[in-house]
Amino acid sequence: MKEDEIKSLKEKIINSPDNLLLQKPFGSGMYLFTMFIIRYYTRVREQLKIDYDSFIILQTVVSHSLYLLSKKKGESQSYSELATEWEKLIINKKADVLEEVADYSSTKNKLKLSISSICLVTTLPKETTRRKVNELINKNFLKISKKEGIILGSQYKKVFQNYVPETVKDVTKLMKNWEKGGVLKSLLNFNP
């Protein structure tokens, strides 16, 4: 978000008839959200044993994979359907993998995920992204396919099986607490 967009949104929040910032549940809602973010960050480091920038790179690859799946299938998948799709993706790409990002040369395929496209999404420097992608490859979270670019590796299956359900549980808890405290209603009624 650009600085002028942030300023405009801040003015809307302050000057709205409901004035989201003046409502009592705002502080408690912000506290609950902050605790959710801290727990999320801590789980990345403790459970996945990777830094947060690497996690965001991994999530960028997940996002790209979900986008391609939705284009291919034309609809959103359930948890079990996604688990099956990840399994197919991970198994079918084993023969077509390069070991290092440094050896990877991009083609004209617009749907191929590359270091440069990850840099655009994450705003991380190119060399940092390249280094972290290589680290994620070494840990088998990612792979590089000559045909499809940067894709999910075999370790992503564990992330999907363990980390995702716990995150769903935490998001559900946050939403229920927001609903109980009146924050969710205020947020849903707010029109930025």
C-alpha positions as semicolon CSV with decimal commas, in nm:
position;residue;x (nm);y (nm);z (nm)
1;M;0,000;0,000;0,000
2;K;0,131;0,343;-0,090
3;E;0,165;0,619;0,167
4;D;-0,125;0,822;0,024
5;E;-0,349;0,512;0,024
6;I;-0,262;0,447;0,389
7;K;-0,338;0,810;0,476
8;S;-0,672;0,790;0,295
9;L;-0,765;0,466;0,471
10;K;-0,666;0,610;0,809
11;E;-0,894;0,912;0,744
12;K;-1,181;0,679;0,651
13;I;-1,130;0,479;0,971
14;I;-1,124;0,793;1,189
15;N;-1,405;0,978;1,009
16;S;-1,642;0,687;0,946
17;P;-1,979;0,711;1,121
18;D;-1,894;0,394;1,313
19;N;-1,537;0,517;1,383
20;L;-1,372;0,181;1,413
21;L;-1,079;0,323;1,612
22;L;-1,304;0,468;1,884
23;Q;-1,506;0,153;1,940
24;K;-1,421;-0,033;2,259
25;P;-1,354;-0,372;2,096
26;F;-1,078;-0,230;1,873
27;G;-0,803;-0,258;2,138
28;S;-0,897;-0,609;2,243
29;G;-0,932;-0,713;1,879
30;M;-0,588;-0,572;1,802
31;Y;-0,443;-0,758;2,102
32;L;-0,595;-1,088;1,986
33;F;-0,464;-1,033;1,633
34;T;-0,116;-0,944;1,761
35;M;-0,105;-1,261;1,972
36;F;-0,220;-1,462;1,668
37;I;0,065;-1,316;1,459
38;I;0,323;-1,382;1,732
39;R;0,208;-1,744;1,765
40;Y;0,212;-1,785;1,386
41;Y;0,566;-1,648;1,365
42;T;0,683;-1,865;1,657
43;R;0,534;-2,178;1,500
44;V;0,721;-2,107;1,175
45;R;1,052;-2,095;1,360
46;E;0,986;-2,383;1,602
47;Q;0,787;-2,629;1,392
48;L;0,922;-2,566;1,043
49;K;1,270;-2,459;1,154
50;I;1,294;-2,185;0,894
51;D;1,310;-1,806;0,913
52;Y;1,007;-1,595;0,832
53;D;1,140;-1,465;0,497
54;S;1,190;-1,826;0,387
55;F;0,836;-1,903;0,503
56;I;0,700;-1,615;0,294
57;I;0,892;-1,746;-0,008
58;L;0,741;-2,090;0,056
59;Q;0,395;-1,934;0,083
60;T;0,452;-1,754;-0,248
61;V;0,516;-2,092;-0,412
62;V;0,206;-2,234;-0,239
63;S;0,003;-1,938;-0,363
64;H;0,127;-1,991;-0,719
65;S;0,045;-2,362;-0,695
66;L;-0,306;-2,286;-0,567
67;Y;-0,356;-2,038;-0,851
68;L;-0,253;-2,298;-1,110
69;L;-0,475;-2,561;-0,948
70;S;-0,776;-2,331;-0,953
71;K;-0,712;-2,255;-1,321
72;K;-0,677;-2,626;-1,397
73;K;-0,973;-2,744;-1,189
74;G;-1,193;-2,436;-1,223
75;E;-1,301;-2,453;-0,860
76;S;-1,166;-2,444;-0,508
77;Q;-1,061;-2,774;-0,353
78;S;-1,128;-2,923;-0,010
79;Y;-0,846;-2,997;0,233
80;S;-0,832;-3,364;0,126
81;E;-0,845;-3,276;-0,245
82;L;-0,554;-3,035;-0,196
83;A;-0,359;-3,302;-0,007
84;T;-0,405;-3,536;-0,304
85;E;-0,300;-3,263;-0,550
86;W;0,014;-3,180;-0,346
87;E;0,102;-3,551;-0,340
88;K;0,068;-3,576;-0,720
89;L;0,270;-3,261;-0,770
90;I;0,550;-3,376;-0,539
91;I;0,569;-3,733;-0,678
92;N;0,542;-3,643;-1,047
93;K;0,816;-3,381;-1,042
94;K;1,098;-3,589;-0,889
95;A;1,265;-3,672;-1,220
96;D;1,264;-3,315;-1,350
97;V;1,456;-3,132;-1,077
98;L;1,768;-2,918;-1,074
99;E;1,980;-2,908;-0,761
100;E;2,073;-2,540;-0,743
101;V;1,897;-2,217;-0,837
102;A;2,222;-2,081;-0,981
103;D;2,196;-2,338;-1,264
104;Y;1,838;-2,247;-1,342
105;S;1,767;-2,056;-1,663
106;S;1,424;-1,907;-1,718
107;T;1,213;-1,974;-2,026
108;K;0,929;-1,774;-2,176
109;N;0,660;-1,971;-1,993
110;K;0,457;-1,700;-1,814
111;L;0,313;-1,943;-1,560
112;K;0,656;-2,060;-1,446
113;L;0,754;-1,933;-1,101
114;S;1,105;-1,787;-1,096
115;I;1,337;-1,612;-0,852
116;S;1,246;-1,280;-1,016
117;S;0,872;-1,336;-0,979
118;I;0,916;-1,430;-0,612
119;C;1,119;-1,109;-0,564
120;L;0,837;-0,905;-0,718
121;V;0,579;-1,055;-0,485
122;T;0,784;-1,049;-0,164
123;T;0,999;-0,739;-0,231
124;L;1,300;-0,934;-0,104
125;P;1,634;-0,866;-0,276
126;K;1,716;-1,108;-0,558
127;E;2,029;-1,255;-0,400
128;T;1,851;-1,302;-0,066
129;T;1,566;-1,477;-0,246
130;R;1,807;-1,696;-0,443
131;R;1,995;-1,794;-0,125
132;K;1,676;-1,869;0,069
133;V;1,526;-2,068;-0,220
134;N;1,846;-2,276;-0,228
135;E;1,813;-2,334;0,149
136;L;1,450;-2,439;0,104
137;I;1,559;-2,675;-0,176
138;N;1,824;-2,826;0,053
139;K;1,552;-2,886;0,314
140;N;1,323;-3,033;0,044
141;F;1,052;-2,771;0,094
142;L;1,102;-2,662;-0,269
143;K;1,234;-2,804;-0,595
144;I;1,318;-2,657;-0,931
145;S;1,166;-2,810;-1,240
146;K;1,307;-2,724;-1,583
147;K;0,953;-2,727;-1,716
148;E;0,762;-2,554;-1,433
149;G;1,014;-2,345;-1,242
150;I;1,013;-2,334;-0,863
151;I;0,766;-2,585;-0,722
152;L;0,685;-2,750;-0,391
153;G;0,919;-3,020;-0,260
154;S;0,850;-3,338;-0,066
155;Q;0,874;-3,169;0,278
156;Y;0,579;-2,944;0,195
157;K;0,357;-3,246;0,255
158;K;0,447;-3,228;0,627
159;V;0,371;-2,855;0,634
160;F;0,032;-2,917;0,479
161;Q;-0,047;-3,211;0,708
162;N;0,067;-3,052;1,035
163;Y;0,110;-2,677;1,011
164;V;-0,203;-2,593;0,808
165;P;-0,457;-2,760;1,042
166;E;-0,305;-2,588;1,344
167;T;-0,323;-2,256;1,161
168;V;-0,690;-2,319;1,076
169;K;-0,751;-2,387;1,446
170;D;-0,577;-2,062;1,544
171;V;-0,769;-1,857;1,285
172;T;-1,096;-2,012;1,404
173;K;-1,010;-1,924;1,764
174;L;-0,925;-1,566;1,662
175;M;-1,253;-1,526;1,469
176;K;-1,460;-1,670;1,756
177;N;-1,291;-1,437;2,006
178;W;-1,346;-1,144;1,771
179;E;-1,711;-1,241;1,734
180;K;-1,754;-1,280;2,111
181;G;-1,599;-0,938;2,175
182;G;-1,791;-0,758;1,899
183;V;-1,479;-0,691;1,692
184;L;-1,581;-0,911;1,400
185;K;-1,912;-0,729;1,357
186;S;-1,734;-0,392;1,361
187;L;-1,480;-0,509;1,104
188;L;-1,744;-0,661;0,875
189;N;-1,949;-0,341;0,892
190;F;-1,649;-0,122;0,814
191;N;-1,636;-0,011;0,450
192;P;-1,285;0,098;0,350
